[in-house]
Amino acid sequence: MAWQQPNPDDRSDNVERLQEAINNTVENMCKAEDALDHASEKDRADIEAKNHRREESLTAMRNEVKEEAADRENGYS
């Protein structure tokens, strides 16, 4: 079997991909908030817990966008 080279690290679109993930997460949070009006108590607790986890993920993704943007500006060195 021939040795295969790994794909090169292409970070050129990381900021855009992360921003899209952030937008999708925010949209999902809004949809979940809308569903709270029709949810049972158990479902309500589940939705609120999931949105809390989403908020934590958003914080991490926003920090990563800042880091990636800075790295892009500095030439990914």
Protein Blocks (a to p, Z undefined) as FASTA:
>chain_A
ZZdddddddfklmmmmmmmmmmmmmmmmmmmmmmmmmpcfklmmmmmmmmmmmmmmmmmm
mmmmmmmmmmmmnopZZ
